[in-house]
Amino acid sequence: MQDSPLLTTTLGSLTLKNPFLLSSAPPTANGEMIRRAFKAGWGGAVIKTITPDDIPIRDVSPRFSAWKGDCNEILGFENIELLSKHSVSYWMDEIKAIKKEYPEHQLIASIMGSTDPISWQNLAEVVQDAGCDAIEMNVSCPHGMPEAGIGAAIGQNPQMVQELTRMVVAVSDVPVYVKLTPNVTDIGHIARSAALGRADGISAINTVGCMIGVDIETFEPRPTVHGRSTYGGYSGPAIKPIGLRMVSEIARTVPLPIMGIGGISRWEDAVEYILLGASAVQVCTAVMWNGYGIVREIKKGLTEYLTRRGYSSPEELRGKTLSRLSSHQALDRFVCIRPVVRNPGACIRCGRCAIACRDGGYSAIQMKKEGIEIDNGSCDGCGLCILVCSTKTLTAELCSHK
Ligand SMILES: Cc1cc2nc3c(=O)[nH]c(=O)nc-3n(C[C@H](O)[C@H](O)[C@H](O)COP(=O)(O)O)c2cc1C
């Protein structure tokens, strides 16, 4: 099915049929999978990170673990997986073939060289000669590779990011994106280093360093590889707030196109990333859990949203929320919200609002026989009661003065 023209957008100098790309991960592990993804409707794909043939990639098993909700839905996902197991020549052939079959889709090669920058330059030259549309430098993998001085070990060092970016850009004719790690104190600082190295754009974020859990019967950390584990990378819906913060910080710091990544599974998530400065978005975990087909629902949702709001491209939404981010000091102290019982019929008398207000707030709510009673004199306007109400009985009303 053809994409709606409304979804066409730009990513720096590239034109995208739609702003949805697969990120460098298992869904782009081989050429056949990328072809299936393009057929399913993804606008582009970032190939699972390619390394020089002399860096051995040998994965452990198992290498995933998950934090799930009550309905078995994924909230957070940990992996300790390494990079592409395919040779450089395999990817050269596949890039050439896929670009011939899918000239309108963006095929981006993720690369990671060794500690020697020349190996990054060699890889960059090979993938661009094969015909990829852009290069993404993986300086952000948080597990395995940092022990060897690469991956996030580079992405956490501003000087190394600047110098390595400069060297890769020097040999590249296609746009070079630098994929950043959120496991830093100030991502804006690292993005600035990439910009000083003349990067064409930024991808953010890679996974968040984590330890997903412990089996409390065996005391084994998860995912358990024959009784042991290691720190891994956290992804999926739980990291979206971290990704949104990082992308907005980058957008406020450098004037470069950004591919937003982290916890995207619905069209609304993508809109949030775009409003905070992303030009396009990448998805991994949601596809690993639900398949390539989710892109149809995501594209339909975005098309309907753009139509309803009167926009003719996702581009028109880009960065629209950024001007509303300010320091805490600059926030208005003279307005506040109050909870109001707008929908008394919906109340199931669970009492959560009253308990939360009593033990986590200001004891301003009581559960009476007649229903919820709010003491506006005690209410401090924190909004906790509205958040814990599962039936939307309580809504917020804006007051002008505290
Ligand atoms: C199993 C797995 C393998 C991954 N492999 C890579 C990789 O080879 N290169 C890379 O840049 N990012 C890799 N990532 C990170 C993803 O591309 C993405 O940045 C991250 O998962 C956040 O997006 P998500 O929340 O949509 O999954 C991997 C992620 C997962 C879950």
The ligand as a Tripos MOL2 file, in Angstrom:
@<TRIPOS>MOLECULE
LIG
   31    33     1     0     0
SMALL
NO_CHARGES

@<TRIPOS>ATOM
      1 C1         18.3930   -7.0410   21.2960 C.3       1 LIG1
      2 C2         18.9010   -5.6880   20.9150 C.ar      1 LIG1
      3 C3         20.0180   -5.5630   20.1020 C.ar      1 LIG1
      4 C4         20.4990   -4.2980   19.7490 C.ar      1 LIG1
      5 N1         21.5730   -4.1920   18.9140 N.ar      1 LIG1
      6 C5         22.0330   -2.9570   18.5470 C.ar      1 LIG1
      7 C6         23.0810   -2.8250   17.6010 C.ar      1 LIG1
      8 O1         23.6300   -3.8100   17.0780 O.2       1 LIG1
      9 N2         23.4880   -1.5640   17.2860 N.ar      1 LIG1
     10 C7         22.8980   -0.4390   17.8050 C.ar      1 LIG1
     11 O2         23.2820    0.6750   17.4730 O.2       1 LIG1
     12 N3         21.8600   -0.5530   18.6760 N.ar      1 LIG1
     13 C8         21.4170   -1.7840   19.0530 C.ar      1 LIG1
     14 N4         20.3390   -1.8820   19.8930 N.ar      1 LIG1
     15 C9         19.6970   -0.6490   20.4160 C.3       1 LIG1
     16 C10        18.4600   -0.2560   19.5780 C.3       1 LIG1
     17 O3         18.8140    0.0350   18.2510 O.3       1 LIG1
     18 C11        17.7330    0.9520   20.1880 C.3       1 LIG1
     19 O4         18.6230    2.0500   20.1990 O.3       1 LIG1
     20 C12        17.2260    0.7000   21.6070 C.3       1 LIG1
     21 O5         16.7530   -0.6130   21.7410 O.3       1 LIG1
     22 C13        16.1200    1.6750   22.0320 C.3       1 LIG1
     23 O6         15.0050    1.5850   21.1800 O.3       1 LIG1
     24 P1         13.6620    0.7290   21.5590 P.3       1 LIG1
     25 O7         13.1970    1.1660   22.9120 O.co2     1 LIG1
     26 O8         12.7030    1.0050   20.4400 O.co2     1 LIG1
     27 O9         14.0790   -0.7120   21.5820 O.co2     1 LIG1
     28 C14        19.8510   -3.1450   20.2370 C.ar      1 LIG1
     29 C15        18.7140   -3.2780   21.0470 C.ar      1 LIG1
     30 C16        18.2320   -4.5280   21.3870 C.ar      1 LIG1
     31 C17        16.9880   -4.6180   22.2320 C.3       1 LIG1
@<TRIPOS>BOND
     1     1     2 1
     2     2     3 ar
     3     2    30 ar
     4     3     4 ar
     5     4     5 ar
     6     4    28 ar
     7     5     6 ar
     8     6     7 ar
     9     6    13 1
    10     7     8 2
    11     7     9 ar
    12     9    10 ar
    13    10    11 2
    14    10    12 ar
    15    12    13 ar
    16    13    14 ar
    17    14    15 1
    18    14    28 ar
    19    15    16 1
    20    16    17 1
    21    16    18 1
    22    18    19 1
    23    18    20 1
    24    20    21 1
    25    20    22 1
    26    22    23 1
    27    23    24 1
    28    24    25 2
    29    24    26 1
    30    24    27 1
    31    28    29 ar
    32    29    30 ar
    33    30    31 1
@<TRIPOS>SUBSTRUCTURE
     1 LIG1         1 GROUP 0 **** ****
